[in-house]
């Protein structure tokens, strides 16, 4: 794919995210390294929904949604969806690891410097959750706290309204 086409796709996704729209453009494959040293890529999760949750330890709504994300991840990880926590702050690695342990976060947490623009476009506020569909498209972007029930609703909506959903194992 040419760099011009990639740039236009990223700009379109960023523009749609800015206005809180549902997006169906393909997500840019990217990789992040979690606090355990393991690299995670979207390509590895193709066929599942990936809940990419941008958060920070100092953010009260971010902290409030963690138990919901843990329950969601534990319920879905072997079937149809996984959660990735992206710590979007300059955090001391030891303090971040301690926070993850204290919160009993069962999903991978990947530190990301807020000076770095995520592949989905600029983050307007925390928490922000991007739902990547099984086909690699961005199914939904949610600004603010989120619940497992809301995520499941977004998944169901994508499965029912997207032609690709009929062929996806995660939608059955």
matplotlib code that plots the C-alpha trace (Angstrom):
import matplotlib.pyplot as plt

x = [0.0, 1.4, 2.4, -0.2, -3.0, -1.9, -1.7, -5.2, -6.6, -5.0, -6.3, -9.8, -9.8, -8.4, -11.1, -13.8, -12.5, -12.4, -16.1, -16.9, -18.1, -18.3, -15.3, -15.0, -11.6, -9.0, -6.9, -3.3, -1.4, 0.8, 2.7, 3.3, 5.4, 3.6, 5.1, 6.2, 8.2, 5.9, 5.1, 1.4, 0.3, -3.2, -2.4, -2.0, -5.5, -7.2, -10.5, -11.2, -12.3, -9.5, -10.5, -7.7, -8.2, -6.1, -5.9, -3.6, -3.1, -3.9, -7.3, -10.3, -12.7, -9.9, -9.4, -13.2, -13.5, -10.6, -12.7, -15.2, -12.4, -10.9, -14.3, -14.9, -11.4, -11.6, -15.0, -14.1, -10.3, -10.6, -13.6, -14.1, -12.3, -9.3, -8.5, -5.3, -4.6, -2.5, -1.0, -1.0, 1.3, 4.9, 4.9, 7.7, 7.9, 8.1, 5.1, 3.1, 3.8, 2.8, -0.5, -1.3, -0.7, -2.8, -5.7, -5.5, -5.4, -5.5, -5.1, -1.8, -0.8, 1.4, 3.1, 2.8, 4.3, 1.5, 3.8, 3.4, 0.2, -1.5, -2.3, -6.0, -5.3, -5.0, -6.6, -9.0, -9.3, -8.9, -10.2, -10.6, -11.5, -11.1, -12.9, -11.0, -13.3, -12.2, -11.6, -9.1, -11.5, -12.1, -15.6, -16.1, -14.4, -15.7, -14.6, -15.1, -15.6, -16.9, -18.6, -18.4, -22.1, -21.4, -18.5, -20.7, -23.3, -20.8, -19.6, -23.2, -23.9, -20.9, -21.7, -25.3, -24.6, -21.3, -21.4, -18.1, -19.7, -21.6, -18.3, -16.5, -16.3, -16.3, -19.9, -21.3]
y = [0.0, 3.4, 5.8, 8.3, 5.8, 4.9, 8.6, 9.2, 6.3, 7.4, 11.0, 9.7, 7.6, 10.5, 12.8, 10.4, 9.8, 13.5, 13.7, 10.5, 8.6, 4.9, 4.0, 1.2, 1.9, -0.7, -0.2, 0.2, -2.8, -1.8, -3.4, -2.5, -4.2, -5.0, -4.6, -8.3, -7.7, -9.5, -7.8, -7.7, -6.9, -6.4, -9.0, -11.7, -11.1, -11.1, -13.0, -11.5, -8.1, -6.1, -3.6, -1.0, 1.0, 4.2, 5.1, 6.6, 5.8, 9.4, 9.3, 8.6, 7.3, 5.2, 3.6, 3.0, 1.1, -1.3, -4.0, -3.9, -4.5, -7.3, -9.1, -8.5, -9.8, -12.8, -13.7, -13.2, -13.9, -17.5, -16.9, -13.7, -10.6, -9.4, -6.2, -4.3, -1.6, 1.2, 3.2, 6.6, 8.5, 8.9, 6.4, 4.9, 1.2, -0.1, 2.1, 1.0, -2.7, -2.2, -0.5, -3.3, -5.9, -3.9, -3.6, -7.3, -6.4, -9.7, -8.2, -7.0, -3.4, -1.6, 1.7, 4.4, 7.9, 10.5, 12.4, 9.5, 9.7, 6.3, 4.6, 5.5, 9.2, 11.7, 10.8, 13.5, 12.5, 9.6, 7.0, 6.3, 2.9, 1.8, -1.4, -3.1, -5.6, -9.2, -8.1, -5.4, -2.4, 0.1, -0.7, 2.0, 4.6, 5.4, 8.5, 8.2, 5.3, 2.1, -1.1, -4.7, -4.5, -1.4, -3.2, -6.3, -4.0, -2.5, -6.0, -7.2, -4.0, -4.5, -8.2, -7.4, -4.4, -5.2, -7.7, -9.2, -10.0, -13.0, -14.8, -13.9, -16.6, -13.9, -13.0, -16.5]
z = [0.0, -0.9, 1.8, 0.4, 0.8, 4.3, 5.2, 3.8, 5.7, 9.0, 8.4, 7.7, 10.9, 12.9, 11.5, 12.3, 15.8, 16.4, 15.7, 17.7, 14.6, 14.1, 11.8, 9.4, 8.0, 8.5, 11.7, 11.1, 12.4, 15.2, 18.0, 21.7, 24.3, 27.6, 31.1, 31.0, 27.8, 25.4, 22.1, 21.1, 17.5, 16.1, 13.4, 16.0, 17.2, 13.8, 14.1, 17.6, 18.8, 20.4, 23.1, 23.1, 26.3, 26.7, 30.4, 33.0, 36.7, 37.8, 35.9, 38.3, 35.5, 34.2, 37.6, 37.9, 34.7, 35.4, 37.2, 34.3, 31.8, 33.9, 34.0, 30.3, 29.4, 31.6, 30.2, 26.5, 26.1, 25.0, 22.7, 20.9, 22.4, 24.4, 26.2, 25.8, 28.4, 27.0, 29.9, 28.1, 30.5, 31.4, 34.3, 36.3, 35.2, 38.8, 40.0, 36.9, 37.6, 41.3, 40.2, 37.8, 40.6, 43.1, 40.6, 39.7, 36.0, 34.1, 30.6, 29.1, 29.9, 27.4, 28.3, 25.6, 25.8, 25.4, 23.0, 20.6, 18.5, 18.5, 15.2, 15.7, 15.7, 18.6, 21.9, 22.9, 26.6, 29.0, 29.1, 25.4, 24.2, 20.6, 19.6, 16.7, 14.9, 13.9, 10.3, 11.5, 11.1, 13.8, 14.9, 17.5, 19.6, 23.0, 25.0, 28.8, 31.1, 29.6, 30.9, 29.7, 28.7, 26.5, 24.8, 24.2, 22.7, 20.3, 19.3, 18.7, 16.7, 14.5, 13.9, 12.9, 10.7, 9.0, 6.1, 7.2, 10.6, 9.1, 8.4, 11.6, 14.3, 17.0, 15.8, 16.2]

ax = plt.figure().add_subplot(projection="3d")
ax.plot(x, y, z, "-o")
ax.set_aspect("equal")
plt.show()
